[in-house]
Amino acid sequence: MLRFFLHRLGLLIPTFIGVSIVTFAFIRLIPGDPILMLAGERGMSAERYAELRSLYGYDKPLIVQYFDYAWSALQGDLGTSVVTKRPVIEEFFTLFPATIELAFVAIIIAVAVGIPLGVLAAVKRGSWLDQGLMGVALIGYSMPIFWWGLLLIILFSGILQWTPVSGRISLLYFFPQVTGFMLIDSLLSGQEGAFKSALSHLILPAIVLATIPLAVIARQTRSAMLEVLGEDYVRTARAKGMPPRRVIGLHALRNALIPVITTIGLQVGVLLAGAILTETIFSWPGIGKWMVDSVFKRDYAVVQGGLLLIAGIVMIVNLLVDVAYGLVNPRIRH
Amino acid sequence: MKFSRKILAATALFAAMAMGMPLAAQAKTLVYCSEGSPEGFDPALYTAGTTFDASSKAVYNRLLQFKPGTTELENALAESYDVSDDGLEYTFHLRPGVKFHTTDYFTPTREMNADDVIFSFERQWKEDNPYFSYVEGASWEYFNGMSMPDLLESIEKVDDMTVKFTLTRAEAPFLANLGMDFANILSKEYADKLAEAGNEADLNQKPVGTGPFQFVAYQPDAVIRYKANPDYFRGKQPIDDLVFAITTDTSVRQQKLKAGECQVMPYPNPADIESLKGDDSLQVMEQEGLNVGYLAYNTKMEPFDKPEVRKALNMAINKQAILDVVFQGAGEAAKNPIPPTMWSYDEATEDDAYDPEKAKQMLADAGVENLSMKVWAMPVARPYNPNARRMAELIQEDFSKIGVDVEIVSYEWGEYLERSKAEDRDGAVLLGWTGDNGDPDNFLAVLLGCDAVGGSNRAQWCNEEFNDLITKAKSGTQEERAELYKQAQEVFKREAPWATIAHSVTVMPMSKNVTGYKQDPLGGHAFEGVDITE
């Protein structure tokens, strides 16, 4: 097991180097000079331009810039934002808990709803229920997030007024951040109604973000279940007269879950990508919105540093999923 | 399955526990749905209006400030000032008894004095000031952009409450610079205390000023909290708390305003303005913005070097169609190069009437046939031009009616700004300008002066008569200066280096119970003197 783990860990190093090169190159490939953008219509003299380029280190050859960046990154310094003049790493970790909270609740919704739906569809295979559920899942999978989000805001916040429009908690509540997770902090604050407010703010964006993973998980569960339900041991269990609930829950679902776990692991990337749009619509103060703004402003340090951190997190989660998978299924350890 | 059912049950239980509990008590709070996060809280480091709203407008004061709702200067932290006869020395007498904010991170031991004023400018100017590069990449953009390093000879302390600025040349617009957001007065005592503890960067995170509101907390991308400054030199504000709820999406901002989650919002969607006006719970304020959108010909290239050709093209542009389609009503036709909210604006100017027939004739008289030209369309939306591509298409159609063939070109924004400066540039450029300090010099000299050819003078237009007038107008009283600027506008209209297209109209929807809000022609959002009636 240790060898398996170390092997997977070793694979991360070249991947990480690759990601750092791609992110470094990616933002520089988009046309646009961050200094000219900063100056806008006002413009600046050639001398001033040269002065600022050297201040930010953009006057050095690209290869030198890359190695400077990589060397600092190894020491935990991802540079400073040209726009806010604050360290990238500091900005990232101030905003990251909001994204994690949103993604965590979204994945819980996706799993808690997606797996039962998939099982139901598989058991009632071919029925109107199966076709209906899978049809809805396909729509969910194809839904543009920004449109879906606005639709829910107009319905639930605008017309029905059940949920707030955006933000993380009502502005009436004000307490220090302990963990950065609003649900936990609101409970710790002891302020009446704070938790309810945080929950009601979280629910719509979490549903929007959960939509695509939910559809994927439901469809994956259905096909995995169908495969397992056709296995001999399921037929044997049924023949023995075991109650159908037990056959499905105990024998079939457990085995069907193996590929589903992999799918859930892969959804982490999808969630972080989806978070970018969801956060923008709901003014959710996470890293998604921060990244989008930085791309528009050509804030090199933020884009490359932010992408590197996000990629790192996705890679580590996938590594953990692989390890968990190895624990569940001993055959793949070697 | 069992696991997730447990989580659902627990969540439902928590929710049920929290339900039915009363909300926290409410102070008199104004919530402003701001359009973005501030970059920081030291405005001199930045150039974005969003940052100024959150820092300088709320927390700080300047020696001179713009009278709310106008571009005229009034005394603020300076109680009075004298100007020497040669226009080189400005002596400011500071207002006595002004206190800096007492917060949980700083308690001032003295009142505002000359040291604070000198510190506030020298940190942007003198490399040996410990705060000159206190954050990585500090470039003091506006201080440099307004040419302050060239303009300032020295800043001296005459006594504790008197400061003398000596300039390298007489320049009346200097006073307007002092009203800008980079010219805030910070506490030197606070800065020294931070430096002692090695926490210089806090100057940009936890501001201490003399302004109407004092900073309480900032949660990035979410909310900024302020409370009224009890010791404000103009008296305590009518509201107790000011909250900026950061909401970047326009539609969402609008939903929040309608749902009563905030009382004021900036930048509504032009298409929604009518529906906002129809909402009984809202009031909608409107004002021309301090900007101008224009089409600049290259007056150095044939046939655009002839004023009659430029004039003819101007007459072919149907501005009303542009206002309807591109501005969706939130704009006003421009006839002068400066906006109507600016002093010295020439009301008497007559705009070139839309007359394609006459335009065609004028072109023929000038001997221009089968003209084909490029029109540059900006790749970004700006207040003075929300959709340059669409505007260029409309102009293309208008010009085709007088037999002029137009090719629309565009570049990435940074590239666009750079390439359009070239003196041998091919084609007419769509661009615009938003004023920095409400001084006409900030439009006329920056955009049309001879010194700016090859730079921000996109028409590459150097007219001796015009240039003499605006140079002369750099000194003198406001009345004298206004007269010269009016004459300059006449020359401009006669020579037509641009087609002046539009000034945007800034629209501010807010709840009916908000009183005392004044729209800032300079584009800022300030809440001094604003109240909420029950």
Boltz contact constraints between the chains, C-beta under 6 A:
constraints:
  - contact:
      token1: [A, 31]
      token2: [B, 412]
      max_distance: 6.0
  - contact:
      token1: [A, 32]
      token2: [B, 412]
      max_distance: 6.0
  - contact:
      token1: [A, 32]
      token2: [B, 414]
      max_distance: 6.0
  - contact:
      token1: [A, 33]
      token2: [B, 414]
      max_distance: 6.0
  - contact:
      token1: [A, 36]
      token2: [B, 414]
      max_distance: 6.0
  - contact:
      token1: [A, 37]
      token2: [B, 414]
      max_distance: 6.0
  - contact:
      token1: [A, 41]
      token2: [B, 433]
      max_distance: 6.0
  - contact:
      token1: [A, 42]
      token2: [B, 145]
      max_distance: 6.0
  - contact:
      token1: [A, 43]
      token2: [B, 456]
      max_distance: 6.0
  - contact:
      token1: [A, 52]
      token2: [B, 139]
      max_distance: 6.0
  - contact:
      token1: [A, 80]
      token2: [B, 136]
      max_distance: 6.0
  - contact:
      token1: [A, 80]
      token2: [B, 137]
      max_distance: 6.0
  - contact:
      token1: [A, 83]
      token2: [B, 39]
      max_distance: 6.0
  - contact:
      token1: [A, 84]
      token2: [B, 39]
      max_distance: 6.0
  - contact:
      token1: [A, 84]
      token2: [B, 40]
      max_distance: 6.0
  - contact:
      token1: [A, 85]
      token2: [B, 135]
      max_distance: 6.0
  - contact:
      token1: [A, 85]
      token2: [B, 137]
      max_distance: 6.0
  - contact:
      token1: [A, 94]
      token2: [B, 220]
      max_distance: 6.0
  - contact:
      token1: [A, 95]
      token2: [B, 220]
      max_distance: 6.0
  - contact:
      token1: [A, 112]
      token2: [B, 4]
      max_distance: 6.0
  - contact:
      token1: [A, 158]
      token2: [B, 255]
      max_distance: 6.0
  - contact:
      token1: [A, 165]
      token2: [B, 252]
      max_distance: 6.0
  - contact:
      token1: [A, 165]
      token2: [B, 255]
      max_distance: 6.0
  - contact:
      token1: [A, 165]
      token2: [B, 256]
      max_distance: 6.0
  - contact:
      token1: [A, 165]
      token2: [B, 259]
      max_distance: 6.0
  - contact:
      token1: [A, 166]
      token2: [B, 247]
      max_distance: 6.0
  - contact:
      token1: [A, 166]
      token2: [B, 252]
      max_distance: 6.0
  - contact:
      token1: [A, 171]
      token2: [B, 31]
      max_distance: 6.0
  - contact:
      token1: [A, 171]
      token2: [B, 243]
      max_distance: 6.0
  - contact:
      token1: [A, 171]
      token2: [B, 245]
      max_distance: 6.0
  - contact:
      token1: [A, 172]
      token2: [B, 23]
      max_distance: 6.0
  - contact:
      token1: [A, 172]
      token2: [B, 24]
      max_distance: 6.0
  - contact:
      token1: [A, 192]
      token2: [B, 21]
      max_distance: 6.0
  - contact:
      token1: [A, 193]
      token2: [B, 21]
      max_distance: 6.0
  - contact:
      token1: [A, 193]
      token2: [B, 23]
      max_distance: 6.0
  - contact:
      token1: [A, 195]
      token2: [B, 18]
      max_distance: 6.0
  - contact:
      token1: [A, 196]
      token2: [B, 18]
      max_distance: 6.0
  - contact:
      token1: [A, 196]
      token2: [B, 19]
      max_distance: 6.0
  - contact:
      token1: [A, 199]
      token2: [B, 15]
      max_distance: 6.0
  - contact:
      token1: [A, 281]
      token2: [B, 249]
      max_distance: 6.0
  - contact:
      token1: [A, 283]
      token2: [B, 247]
      max_distance: 6.0
  - contact:
      token1: [A, 283]
      token2: [B, 248]
      max_distance: 6.0
  - contact:
      token1: [A, 285]
      token2: [B, 220]
      max_distance: 6.0
  - contact:
      token1: [A, 285]
      token2: [B, 221]
      max_distance: 6.0
  - contact:
      token1: [A, 285]
      token2: [B, 222]
      max_distance: 6.0
